[in-house]
Amino acid sequence: RTNIKGVVVSDIRFESPADKAGLSRGDVIVEVDRKAVKSEEDFYRILRTKKSYLLRVLRVDDTGQEAFQVLVLDLK
């Protein structure tokens, strides 16, 4: 696995904004609105400013293949 810094998604509540955005357990959030996220504190500090965010997420499939995806997190 590459040496990526970010926040690992550990739990998703059904029908939550994260679930609706398409986040999955094990995803690594590496950017929010093009700002690097290196810790949970970074993530929540960025989320305070508005209601909709672009997330850059590293996702690893069952074969170990890594791919980045961009998801929209809508907190309205």
All heavy atoms as a GROMACS GRO file, in nm:
protein
  610
    1ARG      N    1   0.084  -0.119   0.000
    1ARG     CA    2   0.000   0.000   0.000
    1ARG      C    3   0.088   0.124   0.000
    1ARG      O    4   0.190   0.130   0.065
    1ARG     CB    5  -0.089  -0.003   0.124
    1ARG     CG    6  -0.186   0.108   0.129
    1ARG     CD    7  -0.280   0.090   0.244
    1ARG     NE    8  -0.410   0.128   0.196
    1ARG     CZ    9  -0.516   0.135   0.269
    1ARG    NH1   10  -0.513   0.099   0.394
    1ARG    NH2   11  -0.629   0.173   0.218
    2THR      N   12   0.043   0.226  -0.072
    2THR     CA   13   0.118   0.350  -0.078
    2THR      C   14   0.116   0.421   0.056
    2THR      O   15   0.032   0.394   0.141
    2THR     CB   16   0.058   0.444  -0.185
    2THR    OG1   17  -0.079   0.466  -0.156
    2THR    CG2   18   0.075   0.386  -0.324
    3ASN      N   19   0.208   0.513   0.074
    3ASN     CA   20   0.217   0.586   0.200
    3ASN      C   21   0.126   0.709   0.195
    3ASN      O   22   0.171   0.821   0.182
    3ASN     CB   23   0.363   0.626   0.226
    3ASN     CG   24   0.382   0.681   0.364
    3ASN    OD1   25   0.296   0.666   0.451
    3ASN    ND2   26   0.494   0.747   0.386
    4ILE      N   27  -0.005   0.686   0.204
    4ILE     CA   28  -0.105   0.792   0.196
    4ILE      C   29  -0.148   0.834   0.336
    4ILE      O   30  -0.172   0.750   0.420
    4ILE     CB   31  -0.229   0.741   0.118
    4ILE    CG1   32  -0.192   0.703  -0.025
    4ILE    CG2   33  -0.341   0.842   0.120
    4ILE    CD1   34  -0.162   0.819  -0.115
    5LYS      N   35  -0.156   0.965   0.358
    5LYS     CA   36  -0.207   1.016   0.485
    5LYS      C   37  -0.351   1.060   0.465
    5LYS      O   38  -0.387   1.114   0.362
    5LYS     CB   39  -0.122   1.134   0.530
    5LYS     CG   40   0.021   1.096   0.564
    5LYS     CD   41   0.083   1.202   0.649
    5LYS     CE   42   0.227   1.178   0.683
    5LYS     NZ   43   0.278   1.049   0.688
    6GLY      N   44  -0.432   1.035   0.567
    6GLY     CA   45  -0.571   1.074   0.559
    6GLY      C   46  -0.647   1.018   0.678
    6GLY      O   47  -0.588   0.973   0.775
    7VAL      N   48  -0.778   1.021   0.668
    7VAL     CA   49  -0.866   0.972   0.775
    7VAL      C   50  -0.938   0.848   0.724
    7VAL      O   51  -1.004   0.852   0.621
    7VAL     CB   52  -0.968   1.081   0.815
    7VAL    CG1   53  -1.065   1.028   0.919
    7VAL    CG2   54  -0.896   1.204   0.868
    8VAL      N   55  -0.924   0.738   0.798
    8VAL     CA   56  -0.988   0.612   0.760
    8VAL      C   57  -1.132   0.612   0.811
    8VAL      O   58  -1.157   0.641   0.927
    8VAL     CB   59  -0.911   0.491   0.817
    8VAL    CG1   60  -0.982   0.361   0.783
    8VAL    CG2   61  -0.768   0.489   0.766
    9VAL      N   62  -1.224   0.578   0.722
    9VAL     CA   63  -1.366   0.567   0.758
    9VAL      C   64  -1.383   0.435   0.832
    9VAL      O   65  -1.356   0.329   0.777
    9VAL     CB   66  -1.456   0.572   0.633
    9VAL    CG1   67  -1.601   0.552   0.671
    9VAL    CG2   68  -1.436   0.703   0.558
   10SER      N   69  -1.428   0.441   0.957
   10SER     CA   70  -1.440   0.319   1.037
   10SER      C   71  -1.583   0.271   1.050
   10SER      O   72  -1.606   0.153   1.076
   10SER     CB   73  -1.380   0.340   1.176
   10SER     OG   74  -1.448   0.443   1.243
   11ASP      N   75  -1.680   0.360   1.031
   11ASP     CA   76  -1.820   0.320   1.048
   11ASP      C   77  -1.908   0.415   0.967
   11ASP      O   78  -1.880   0.534   0.959
   11ASP     CB   79  -1.858   0.327   1.196
   11ASP     CG   80  -1.992   0.263   1.224
   11ASP    OD1   81  -2.026   0.164   1.158
   11ASP    OD2   82  -2.065   0.314   1.311
   12ILE      N   83  -2.011   0.361   0.908
   12ILE     CA   84  -2.108   0.440   0.832
   12ILE      C   85  -2.248   0.406   0.882
   12ILE      O   86  -2.287   0.290   0.882
   12ILE     CB   87  -2.101   0.408   0.680
   12ILE    CG1   88  -1.963   0.439   0.622
   12ILE    CG2   89  -2.210   0.482   0.604
   12ILE    CD1   90  -1.931   0.586   0.608
   13ARG      N   91  -2.322   0.508   0.924
   13ARG     CA   92  -2.461   0.485   0.964
   13ARG      C   93  -2.550   0.486   0.842
   13ARG      O   94  -2.535   0.571   0.754
   13ARG     CB   95  -2.508   0.593   1.062
   13ARG     CG   96  -2.464   0.563   1.204
   13ARG     CD   97  -2.517   0.665   1.301
   13ARG     NE   98  -2.427   0.780   1.298
   13ARG     CZ   99  -2.466   0.907   1.295
   13ARG    NH1  100  -2.591   0.939   1.300
   13ARG    NH2  101  -2.378   1.004   1.290
   14PHE      N  102  -2.643   0.392   0.837
   14PHE     CA  103  -2.738   0.382   0.726
   14PHE      C  104  -2.814   0.512   0.710
   14PHE      O  105  -2.861   0.571   0.808
   14PHE     CB  106  -2.834   0.265   0.752
   14PHE     CG  107  -2.934   0.243   0.643
   14PHE    CD1  108  -2.894   0.198   0.518
   14PHE    CD2  109  -3.067   0.270   0.663
   14PHE    CE1  110  -2.986   0.180   0.416
   14PHE    CE2  111  -3.161   0.252   0.563
   14PHE     CZ  112  -3.119   0.206   0.439
   15GLU      N  113  -2.824   0.560   0.586
   15GLU     CA  114  -2.896   0.682   0.550
   15GLU      C  115  -2.831   0.810   0.604
   15GLU      O  116  -2.892   0.916   0.599
   15GLU     CB  117  -3.043   0.676   0.595
   15GLU     CG  118  -3.126   0.576   0.516
   15GLU     CD  119  -3.142   0.612   0.368
   15GLU    OE1  120  -3.168   0.728   0.336
   15GLU    OE2  121  -3.128   0.520   0.286
   16SER      N  122  -2.710   0.802   0.656
   16SER     CA  123  -2.639   0.922   0.701
   16SER      C  124  -2.585   0.996   0.578
   16SER      O  125  -2.581   0.940   0.468
   16SER     CB  126  -2.523   0.883   0.792
   16SER     OG  127  -2.423   0.814   0.717
   17PRO      N  128  -2.541   1.122   0.592
   17PRO     CA  129  -2.481   1.192   0.479
   17PRO      C  130  -2.362   1.114   0.419
   17PRO      O  131  -2.346   1.112   0.297
   17PRO     CB  132  -2.436   1.326   0.539
   17PRO     CG  133  -2.532   1.349   0.651
   17PRO     CD  134  -2.557   1.211   0.709
   18ALA      N  135  -2.282   1.050   0.502
   18ALA     CA  136  -2.167   0.972   0.453
   18ALA      C  137  -2.215   0.852   0.370
   18ALA      O  138  -2.158   0.822   0.265
   18ALA     CB  139  -2.081   0.925   0.568
   19ASP      N  140  -2.320   0.786   0.415
   19ASP     CA  141  -2.378   0.673   0.341
   19ASP      C  142  -2.432   0.721   0.206
   19ASP      O  143  -2.406   0.662   0.102
   19ASP     CB  144  -2.488   0.608   0.424
   19ASP     CG  145  -2.550   0.485   0.358
   19ASP    OD1  146  -2.478   0.410   0.290
   19ASP    OD2  147  -2.672   0.464   0.376
   20LYS      N  148  -2.505   0.832   0.208
   20LYS     CA  149  -2.562   0.886   0.085
   20LYS      C  150  -2.455   0.933  -0.013
   20LYS      O  151  -2.474   0.930  -0.134
   20LYS     CB  152  -2.658   1.000   0.118
   20LYS     CG  153  -2.784   0.951   0.187
   20LYS     CD  154  -2.874   1.065   0.226
   20LYS     CE  155  -2.998   1.014   0.298
   20LYS     NZ  156  -3.082   1.122   0.349
   21ALA      N  157  -2.339   0.976   0.040
   21ALA     CA  158  -2.228   1.020  -0.046
   21ALA      C  159  -2.158   0.901  -0.112
   21ALA      O  160  -2.087   0.918  -0.210
   21ALA     CB  161  -2.127   1.100   0.036
   22GLY      N  162  -2.177   0.781  -0.056
   22GLY     CA  163  -2.113   0.663  -0.113
   22GLY      C  164  -1.987   0.621  -0.041
   22GLY      O  165  -1.913   0.536  -0.090
   23LEU      N  166  -1.961   0.679   0.075
   23LEU     CA  167  -1.844   0.637   0.152
   23LEU      C  168  -1.864   0.495   0.205
   23LEU      O  169  -1.976   0.455   0.235
   23LEU     CB  170  -1.820   0.731   0.271
   23LEU     CG  171  -1.756   0.865   0.237
   23LEU    CD1  172  -1.766   0.959   0.355
   23LEU    CD2  173  -1.612   0.846   0.195
   24SER      N  174  -1.753   0.423   0.218
   24SER     CA  175  -1.756   0.287   0.270
   24SER      C  176  -1.653   0.271   0.380
   24SER      O  177  -1.553   0.344   0.383
   24SER     CB  178  -1.722   0.187   0.158
   24SER     OG  179  -1.816   0.192   0.056
   25ARG      N  180  -1.677   0.175   0.467
   25ARG     CA  181  -1.580   0.143   0.571
   25ARG      C  182  -1.447   0.106   0.506
   25ARG      O  183  -1.444   0.032   0.410
   25ARG     CB  184  -1.633   0.027   0.654
   25ARG     CG  185  -1.580   0.031   0.796
   25ARG     CD  186  -1.652  -0.067   0.882
   25ARG     NE  187  -1.557  -0.173   0.911
   25ARG     CZ  188  -1.585  -0.298   0.928
   25ARG    NH1  189  -1.708  -0.340   0.919
   25ARG    NH2  190  -1.491  -0.384   0.954
   26GLY      N  191  -1.338   0.162   0.556
   26GLY     CA  192  -1.207   0.136   0.501
   26GLY      C  193  -1.159   0.240   0.402
   26GLY      O  194  -1.040   0.245   0.369
   27ASP      N  195  -1.250   0.325   0.352
   27ASP     CA  196  -1.209   0.434   0.264
   27ASP      C  197  -1.116   0.527   0.341
   27ASP      O  198  -1.128   0.542   0.464
   27ASP     CB  199  -1.329   0.516   0.216
   27ASP     CG  200  -1.412   0.446   0.111
   27ASP    OD1  201  -1.368   0.343   0.056
   27ASP    OD2  202  -1.524   0.495   0.083
   28VAL      N  203  -1.024   0.591   0.270
   28VAL     CA  204  -0.934   0.688   0.332
   28VAL      C  205  -0.963   0.824   0.269
   28VAL      O  206  -0.943   0.843   0.149
   28VAL     CB  207  -0.786   0.652   0.311
   28VAL    CG1  208  -0.695   0.754   0.379
   28VAL    CG2  209  -0.757   0.511   0.364
   29ILE      N  210  -1.013   0.918   0.350
   29ILE     CA  211  -1.040   1.053   0.302
   29ILE      C  212  -0.907   1.128   0.305
   29ILE      O  213  -0.848   1.147   0.412
   29ILE     CB  214  -1.145   1.124   0.389
   29ILE    CG1  215  -1.276   1.044   0.388
   29ILE    CG2  216  -1.167   1.267   0.341
   29ILE    CD1  217  -1.377   1.090   0.490
   30VAL      N  218  -0.858   1.169   0.188
   30VAL     CA  219  -0.728   1.235   0.179
   30VAL      C  220  -0.739   1.385   0.155
   30VAL      O  221  -0.647   1.461   0.186
   30VAL     CB  222  -0.637   1.170   0.072
   30VAL    CG1  223  -0.604   1.028   0.112
   30VAL    CG2  224  -0.700   1.172  -0.064
   31GLU      N  225  -0.853   1.430   0.100
   31GLU     CA  226  -0.874   1.573   0.077
   31GLU      C  227  -1.022   1.607   0.093
   31GLU      O  228  -1.108   1.526   0.061
   31GLU     CB  229  -0.835   1.614  -0.066
   31GLU     CG  230  -0.688   1.611  -0.093
   31GLU     CD  231  -0.656   1.653  -0.236
   31GLU    OE1  232  -0.749   1.687  -0.314
   31GLU    OE2  233  -0.537   1.651  -0.271
   32VAL      N  234  -1.046   1.728   0.144
   32VAL     CA  235  -1.180   1.785   0.147
   32VAL      C  236  -1.169   1.920   0.077
   32VAL      O  237  -1.090   2.006   0.120
   32VAL     CB  238  -1.232   1.803   0.291
   32VAL    CG1  239  -1.367   1.874   0.291
   32VAL    CG2  240  -1.242   1.670   0.362
   33ASP      N  241  -1.244   1.936  -0.032
   33ASP     CA  242  -1.238   2.060  -0.110
   33ASP      C  243  -1.094   2.100  -0.143
   33ASP      O  244  -1.054   2.214  -0.126
   33ASP     CB  245  -1.312   2.174  -0.040
   33ASP     CG  246  -1.462   2.158  -0.046
   33ASP    OD1  247  -1.511   2.077  -0.126
   33ASP    OD2  248  -1.531   2.228   0.030
   34ARG      N  249  -1.017   2.003  -0.188
   34ARG     CA  250  -0.877   2.021  -0.231
   34ARG      C  251  -0.782   2.061  -0.119
   34ARG      O  252  -0.672   2.108  -0.144
   34ARG     CB  253  -0.867   2.120  -0.346
   34ARG     CG  254  -0.941   2.073  -0.468
   34ARG     CD  255  -0.922   2.166  -0.582
   34ARG     NE  256  -0.993   2.114  -0.698
   34ARG     CZ  257  -1.004   2.179  -0.811
   34ARG    NH1  258  -0.950   2.299  -0.824
   34ARG    NH2  259  -1.070   2.127  -0.912
   35LYS      N  260  -0.824   2.044   0.006
   35LYS     CA  261  -0.736   2.068   0.121
   35LYS      C  262  -0.697   1.933   0.179
   35LYS      O  263  -0.784   1.850   0.206
   35LYS     CB  264  -0.807   2.152   0.227
   35LYS     CG  265  -0.842   2.291   0.181
   35LYS     CD  266  -0.916   2.366   0.290
   35LYS     CE  267  -0.967   2.499   0.240
   35LYS     NZ  268  -1.107   2.497   0.203
   36ALA      N  269  -0.568   1.912   0.199
   36ALA     CA  270  -0.519   1.785   0.253
   36ALA      C  271  -0.576   1.760   0.392
   36ALA      O  272  -0.588   1.853   0.472
   36ALA     CB  273  -0.367   1.785   0.258
   37VAL      N  274  -0.612   1.636   0.417
   37VAL     CA  275  -0.663   1.594   0.548
   37VAL      C  276  -0.565   1.491   0.603
   37VAL      O  277  -0.547   1.385   0.544
   37VAL     CB  278  -0.804   1.531   0.534
   37VAL    CG1  279  -0.850   1.474   0.666
   37VAL    CG2  280  -0.903   1.634   0.483
   38LYS      N  281  -0.500   1.526   0.714
   38LYS     CA  282  -0.401   1.435   0.772
   38LYS      C  283  -0.447   1.376   0.905
   38LYS      O  284  -0.386   1.286   0.957
   38LYS     CB  285  -0.269   1.507   0.790
   38LYS     CG  286  -0.207   1.549   0.658
   38LYS     CD  287  -0.073   1.614   0.679
   38LYS     CE  288  -0.009   1.646   0.548
   38LYS     NZ  289  -0.019   1.784   0.508
   39SER      N  290  -0.557   1.434   0.959
   39SER     CA  291  -0.606   1.387   1.089
   39SER      C  292  -0.757   1.409   1.096
   39SER      O  293  -0.815   1.482   1.015
   39SER     CB  294  -0.538   1.463   1.202
   39SER     OG  295  -0.581   1.599   1.201
   40GLU      N  296  -0.816   1.346   1.195
   40GLU     CA  297  -0.960   1.365   1.218
   40GLU      C  298  -0.989   1.511   1.251
   40GLU      O  299  -1.091   1.566   1.209
   40GLU     CB  300  -1.002   1.274   1.334
   40GLU     CG  301  -1.150   1.254   1.344
   40GLU     CD  302  -1.187   1.150   1.449
   40GLU    OE1  303  -1.112   1.054   1.469
   40GLU    OE2  304  -1.293   1.169   1.510
   41GLU      N  305  -0.898   1.576   1.323
   41GLU     CA  306  -0.916   1.718   1.357
   41GLU      C  307  -0.919   1.803   1.231
   41GLU      O  308  -1.001   1.894   1.219
   41GLU     CB  309  -0.804   1.766   1.451
   41GLU     CG  310  -0.809   1.705   1.589
   41GLU     CD  311  -0.754   1.563   1.596
   41GLU    OE1  312  -0.675   1.521   1.507
   41GLU    OE2  313  -0.792   1.490   1.690
   42ASP      N  314  -0.828   1.775   1.134
   42ASP     CA  315  -0.829   1.847   1.006
   42ASP      C  316  -0.965   1.831   0.939
   42ASP      O  317  -1.023   1.928   0.890
   42ASP     CB  318  -0.724   1.790   0.909
   42ASP     CG  319  -0.582   1.830   0.941
   42ASP    OD1  320  -0.561   1.919   1.026
   42ASP    OD2  321  -0.491   1.771   0.880
   43PHE      N  322  -1.014   1.709   0.933
   43PHE     CA  323  -1.140   1.678   0.866
   43PHE      C  324  -1.254   1.760   0.926
   43PHE      O  325  -1.325   1.830   0.855
   43PHE     CB  326  -1.169   1.528   0.879
   43PHE     CG  327  -1.299   1.486   0.818
   43PHE    CD1  328  -1.314   1.477   0.681
   43PHE    CD2  329  -1.408   1.455   0.899
   43PHE    CE1  330  -1.436   1.438   0.625
   43PHE    CE2  331  -1.529   1.416   0.844
   43PHE     CZ  332  -1.542   1.407   0.706
   44TYR      N  333  -1.270   1.756   1.057
   44TYR     CA  334  -1.382   1.827   1.120
   44TYR      C  335  -1.364   1.978   1.117
   44TYR      O  336  -1.462   2.052   1.109
   44TYR     CB  337  -1.405   1.777   1.262
   44TYR     CG  338  -1.470   1.642   1.262
   44TYR    CD1  339  -1.404   1.529   1.308
   44TYR    CD2  340  -1.599   1.624   1.212
   44TYR    CE1  341  -1.463   1.404   1.307
   44TYR    CE2  342  -1.660   1.500   1.209
   44TYR     CZ  343  -1.592   1.391   1.257
   44TYR     OH  344  -1.651   1.267   1.254
   45ARG      N  345  -1.241   2.027   1.119
   45ARG     CA  346  -1.217   2.171   1.110
   45ARG      C  347  -1.264   2.224   0.975
   45ARG      O  348  -1.328   2.329   0.966
   45ARG     CB  349  -1.068   2.202   1.131
   45ARG     CG  350  -1.037   2.350   1.133
   45ARG     CD  351  -0.893   2.382   1.171
   45ARG     NE  352  -0.796   2.278   1.149
   45ARG     CZ  353  -0.733   2.252   1.034
   45ARG    NH1  354  -0.761   2.324   0.927
   45ARG    NH2  355  -0.645   2.156   1.025
   46ILE      N  356  -1.236   2.152   0.867
   46ILE     CA  357  -1.276   2.193   0.733
   46ILE      C  358  -1.429   2.186   0.719
   46ILE      O  359  -1.490   2.272   0.655
   46ILE     CB  360  -1.208   2.106   0.626
   46ILE    CG1  361  -1.056   2.130   0.630
   46ILE    CG2  362  -1.262   2.138   0.488
   46ILE    CD1  363  -0.975   2.031   0.549
   47LEU      N  364  -1.492   2.086   0.780
   47LEU     CA  365  -1.637   2.068   0.765
   47LEU      C  366  -1.721   2.175   0.832
   47LEU      O  367  -1.840   2.181   0.811
   47LEU     CB  368  -1.680   1.932   0.819
   47LEU     CG  369  -1.641   1.809   0.741
   47LEU    CD1  370  -1.713   1.687   0.796
   47LEU    CD2  371  -1.671   1.823   0.593
   48ARG      N  372  -1.664   2.261   0.910
   48ARG     CA  373  -1.741   2.362   0.981
   48ARG      C  374  -1.789   2.478   0.896
   48ARG      O  375  -1.876   2.553   0.936
   48ARG     CB  376  -1.658   2.420   1.096
   48ARG     CG  377  -1.633   2.320   1.203
   48ARG     CD  378  -1.559   2.382   1.317
   48ARG     NE  379  -1.530   2.278   1.414
   48ARG     CZ  380  -1.431   2.282   1.499
   48ARG    NH1  381  -1.350   2.385   1.501
   48ARG    NH2  382  -1.411   2.183   1.583
   49THR      N  383  -1.734   2.494   0.777
   49THR     CA  384  -1.756   2.619   0.704
   49THR      C  385  -1.878   2.621   0.613
   49THR      O  386  -1.929   2.727   0.583
   49THR     CB  387  -1.632   2.656   0.622
   49THR    OG1  388  -1.602   2.549   0.533
   49THR    CG2  389  -1.514   2.682   0.714
   50LYS      N  390  -1.924   2.508   0.562
   50LYS     CA  391  -2.038   2.510   0.470
   50LYS      C  392  -2.113   2.378   0.473
   50LYS      O  393  -2.090   2.296   0.560
   50LYS     CB  394  -1.994   2.545   0.328
   50LYS     CG  395  -1.888   2.454   0.273
   50LYS     CD  396  -1.840   2.502   0.137
   50LYS     CE  397  -1.750   2.398   0.075
   50LYS     NZ  398  -1.722   2.420  -0.063
   51LYS      N  399  -2.202   2.355   0.378
   51LYS     CA  400  -2.289   2.236   0.384
   51LYS      C  401  -2.260   2.129   0.280
   51LYS      O  402  -2.312   2.019   0.289
   51LYS     CB  403  -2.436   2.280   0.370
   51LYS     CG  404  -2.483   2.368   0.484
   51LYS     CD  405  -2.484   2.294   0.614
   51LYS     CE  406  -2.534   2.381   0.726
   51LYS     NZ  407  -2.510   2.324   0.856
   52SER      N  408  -2.180   2.159   0.178
   52SER     CA  409  -2.153   2.060   0.074
   52SER      C  410  -2.003   2.060   0.043
   52SER      O  411  -1.942   2.167   0.031
   52SER     CB  412  -2.232   2.094  -0.052
   52SER     OG  413  -2.220   1.991  -0.148
   53TYR      N  414  -1.944   1.940   0.032
   53TYR     CA  415  -1.800   1.926   0.018
   53TYR      C  416  -1.765   1.821  -0.086
   53TYR      O  417  -1.835   1.722  -0.101
   53TYR     CB  418  -1.737   1.881   0.151
   53TYR     CG  419  -1.767   1.974   0.264
   53TYR    CD1  420  -1.881   1.957   0.341
   53TYR    CD2  421  -1.684   2.080   0.293
   53TYR    CE1  422  -1.911   2.042   0.445
   53TYR    CE2  423  -1.712   2.167   0.396
   53TYR     CZ  424  -1.826   2.148   0.473
   53TYR     OH  425  -1.855   2.233   0.575
   54LEU      N  426  -1.653   1.843  -0.156
   54LEU     CA  427  -1.596   1.740  -0.241
   54LEU      C  428  -1.492   1.664  -0.160
   54LEU      O  429  -1.405   1.725  -0.098
   54LEU     CB  430  -1.528   1.801  -0.364
   54LEU     CG  431  -1.618   1.858  -0.472
   54LEU    CD1  432  -1.534   1.920  -0.583
   54LEU    CD2  433  -1.709   1.751  -0.528
   55LEU      N  434  -1.504   1.532  -0.159
   55LEU     CA  435  -1.408   1.449  -0.088
   55LEU      C  436  -1.324   1.372  -0.188
   55LEU      O  437  -1.379   1.313  -0.282
   55LEU     CB  438  -1.480   1.347   0.002
   55LEU     CG  439  -1.579   1.399   0.104
   55LEU    CD1  440  -1.638   1.281   0.182
   55LEU    CD2  441  -1.514   1.499   0.197
   56ARG      N  442  -1.193   1.370  -0.172
   56ARG     CA  443  -1.107   1.283  -0.250
   56ARG      C  444  -1.076   1.164  -0.161
   56ARG      O  445  -1.023   1.179  -0.051
   56ARG     CB  446  -0.979   1.354  -0.291
   56ARG     CG  447  -0.893   1.269  -0.384
   56ARG     CD  448  -0.783   1.354  -0.443
   56ARG     NE  449  -0.700   1.274  -0.528
   56ARG     CZ  450  -0.570   1.262  -0.514
   56ARG    NH1  451  -0.506   1.327  -0.419
   56ARG    NH2  452  -0.500   1.187  -0.595
   57VAL      N  453  -1.113   1.046  -0.209
   57VAL     CA  454  -1.110   0.925  -0.127
   57VAL      C  455  -1.023   0.819  -0.194
   57VAL      O  456  -1.035   0.796  -0.315
   57VAL     CB  457  -1.254   0.870  -0.109
   57VAL    CG1  458  -1.254   0.739  -0.034
   57VAL    CG2  459  -1.341   0.973  -0.038
   58LEU      N  460  -0.937   0.756  -0.116
   58LEU     CA  461  -0.862   0.640  -0.163
   58LEU      C  462  -0.940   0.516  -0.123
   58LEU      O  463  -0.974   0.498  -0.006
   58LEU     CB  464  -0.723   0.635  -0.100
   58LEU     CG  465  -0.641   0.510  -0.131
   58LEU    CD1  466  -0.606   0.503  -0.279
   58LEU    CD2  467  -0.516   0.506  -0.046
   59ARG      N  468  -0.970   0.433  -0.222
   59ARG     CA  469  -1.047   0.310  -0.197
   59ARG      C  470  -0.964   0.192  -0.248
   59ARG      O  471  -0.909   0.198  -0.357
   59ARG     CB  472  -1.180   0.319  -0.271
   59ARG     CG  473  -1.273   0.205  -0.241
   59ARG     CD  474  -1.411   0.233  -0.295
   59ARG     NE  475  -1.481   0.326  -0.205
   59ARG     CZ  476  -1.594   0.385  -0.234
   59ARG    NH1  477  -1.653   0.365  -0.349
   59ARG    NH2  478  -1.651   0.466  -0.147
   60VAL      N  479  -0.956   0.086  -0.168
   60VAL     CA  480  -0.884  -0.034  -0.206
   60VAL      C  481  -0.986  -0.146  -0.223
   60VAL      O  482  -1.065  -0.173  -0.133
   60VAL     CB  483  -0.779  -0.073  -0.098
   60VAL    CG1  484  -0.703  -0.197  -0.141
   60VAL    CG2  485  -0.684   0.043  -0.071
   61ASP      N  486  -0.983  -0.212  -0.342
   61ASP     CA  487  -1.081  -0.320  -0.365
   61ASP      C  488  -1.031  -0.452  -0.307
   61ASP      O  489  -0.924  -0.459  -0.248
   61ASP     CB  490  -1.118  -0.331  -0.513
   61ASP     CG  491  -1.006  -0.382  -0.601
   61ASP    OD1  492  -0.906  -0.438  -0.550
   61ASP    OD2  493  -1.017  -0.368  -0.724
   62ASP      N  494  -1.109  -0.558  -0.326
   62ASP     CA  495  -1.078  -0.689  -0.268
   62ASP      C  496  -0.947  -0.747  -0.320
   62ASP      O  497  -0.887  -0.831  -0.255
   62ASP     CB  498  -1.192  -0.787  -0.295
   62ASP     CG  499  -1.319  -0.747  -0.224
   62ASP    OD1  500  -1.311  -0.674  -0.123
   62ASP    OD2  501  -1.427  -0.786  -0.270
   63THR      N  502  -0.903  -0.703  -0.438
   63THR     CA  503  -0.778  -0.755  -0.494
   63THR      C  504  -0.657  -0.673  -0.452
   63THR      O  505  -0.545  -0.702  -0.492
   63THR     CB  506  -0.785  -0.759  -0.649
   63THR    OG1  507  -0.791  -0.625  -0.698
   63THR    CG2  508  -0.904  -0.839  -0.697
   64GLY      N  509  -0.680  -0.565  -0.376
   64GLY     CA  510  -0.571  -0.479  -0.333
   64GLY      C  511  -0.545  -0.363  -0.427
   64GLY      O  512  -0.453  -0.284  -0.405
   65GLN      N  513  -0.625  -0.351  -0.531
   65GLN     CA  514  -0.611  -0.241  -0.628
   65GLN      C  515  -0.657  -0.110  -0.565
   65GLN      O  516  -0.766  -0.103  -0.509
   65GLN     CB  517  -0.694  -0.273  -0.753
   65GLN     CG  518  -0.667  -0.186  -0.869
   65GLN     CD  519  -0.534  -0.216  -0.937
   65GLN    OE1  520  -0.464  -0.310  -0.904
   65GLN    NE2  521  -0.499  -0.134  -1.033
   66GLU      N  522  -0.573  -0.007  -0.574
   66GLU     CA  523  -0.606   0.123  -0.518
   66GLU      C  524  -0.661   0.216  -0.625
   66GLU      O  525  -0.613   0.216  -0.738
   66GLU     CB  526  -0.482   0.188  -0.456
   66GLU     CG  527  -0.427   0.112  -0.338
   66GLU     CD  528  -0.302   0.179  -0.282
   66GLU    OE1  529  -0.245   0.267  -0.349
   66GLU    OE2  530  -0.263   0.142  -0.171
   67ALA      N  531  -0.761   0.296  -0.589
   67ALA     CA  532  -0.816   0.395  -0.682
   67ALA      C  533  -0.865   0.515  -0.603
   67ALA      O  534  -0.916   0.500  -0.492
   67ALA     CB  535  -0.930   0.334  -0.762
   68PHE      N  536  -0.849   0.631  -0.661
   68PHE     CA  537  -0.903   0.752  -0.600
   68PHE      C  538  -1.038   0.781  -0.661
   68PHE      O  539  -1.061   0.761  -0.780
   68PHE     CB  540  -0.810   0.872  -0.624
   68PHE     CG  541  -0.686   0.869  -0.539
   68PHE    CD1  542  -0.567   0.823  -0.591
   68PHE    CD2  543  -0.691   0.911  -0.407
   68PHE    CE1  544  -0.452   0.821  -0.514
   68PHE    CE2  545  -0.577   0.908  -0.327
   68PHE     CZ  546  -0.458   0.863  -0.382
   69GLN      N  547  -1.130   0.827  -0.577
   69GLN     CA  548  -1.263   0.867  -0.622
   69GLN      C  549  -1.295   1.001  -0.560
   69GLN      O  550  -1.246   1.035  -0.454
   69GLN     CB  551  -1.369   0.766  -0.578
   69GLN     CG  552  -1.356   0.632  -0.645
   69GLN     CD  553  -1.475   0.544  -0.614
   69GLN    OE1  554  -1.520   0.536  -0.501
   69GLN    NE2  555  -1.525   0.476  -0.716
   70VAL      N  556  -1.378   1.077  -0.630
   70VAL     CA  557  -1.427   1.204  -0.576
   70VAL      C  558  -1.575   1.185  -0.546
   70VAL      O  559  -1.652   1.141  -0.631
   70VAL     CB  560  -1.405   1.318  -0.676
   70VAL    CG1  561  -1.468   1.447  -0.622
   70VAL    CG2  562  -1.258   1.338  -0.702
   71LEU      N  563  -1.613   1.216  -0.422
   71LEU     CA  564  -1.752   1.202  -0.377
   71LEU      C  565  -1.800   1.335  -0.326
   71LEU      O  566  -1.721   1.417  -0.280
   71LEU     CB  567  -1.760   1.097  -0.265
   71LEU     CG  568  -1.705   0.958  -0.294
   71LEU    CD1  569  -1.709   0.873  -0.169
   71LEU    CD2  570  -1.784   0.891  -0.405
   72VAL      N  571  -1.930   1.356  -0.331
   72VAL     CA  572  -1.990   1.479  -0.278
   72VAL      C  573  -2.057   1.446  -0.145
   72VAL      O  574  -2.144   1.361  -0.139
   72VAL     CB  575  -2.093   1.539  -0.376
   72VAL    CG1  576  -2.159   1.661  -0.314
   72VAL    CG2  577  -2.027   1.573  -0.508
   73LEU      N  578  -2.013   1.513  -0.039
   73LEU     CA  579  -2.073   1.498   0.094
   73LEU      C  580  -2.164   1.617   0.115
   73LEU      O  581  -2.119   1.732   0.119
   73LEU     CB  582  -1.964   1.494   0.201
   73LEU     CG  583  -2.011   1.482   0.345
   73LEU    CD1  584  -2.086   1.352   0.368
   73LEU    CD2  585  -1.895   1.494   0.441
   74ASP      N  586  -2.294   1.592   0.126
   74ASP     CA  587  -2.394   1.698   0.141
   74ASP      C  588  -2.450   1.690   0.282
   74ASP      O  589  -2.515   1.593   0.319
   74ASP     CB  590  -2.504   1.676   0.037
   74ASP     CG  591  -2.597   1.795   0.027
   74ASP    OD1  592  -2.579   1.894   0.103
   74ASP    OD2  593  -2.688   1.791  -0.056
   75LEU      N  594  -2.426   1.794   0.360
   75LEU     CA  595  -2.470   1.796   0.501
   75LEU      C  596  -2.595   1.881   0.521
   75LEU      O  597  -2.628   1.916   0.633
   75LEU     CB  598  -2.357   1.849   0.590
   75LEU     CG  599  -2.227   1.769   0.586
   75LEU    CD1  600  -2.122   1.836   0.672
   75LEU    CD2  601  -2.250   1.627   0.630
   76LYS      N  602  -2.666   1.916   0.415
   76LYS     CA  603  -2.787   1.999   0.426
   76LYS      C  604  -2.896   1.929   0.502
   76LYS      O  605  -2.913   1.812   0.497
   76LYS     CB  606  -2.839   2.036   0.288
   76LYS     CG  607  -2.744   2.130   0.216
   76LYS     CD  608  -2.797   2.160   0.078
   76LYS     CE  609  -2.692   2.235  -0.001
   76LYS     NZ  610  -2.718   2.240  -0.139
   0.00000   0.00000   0.00000
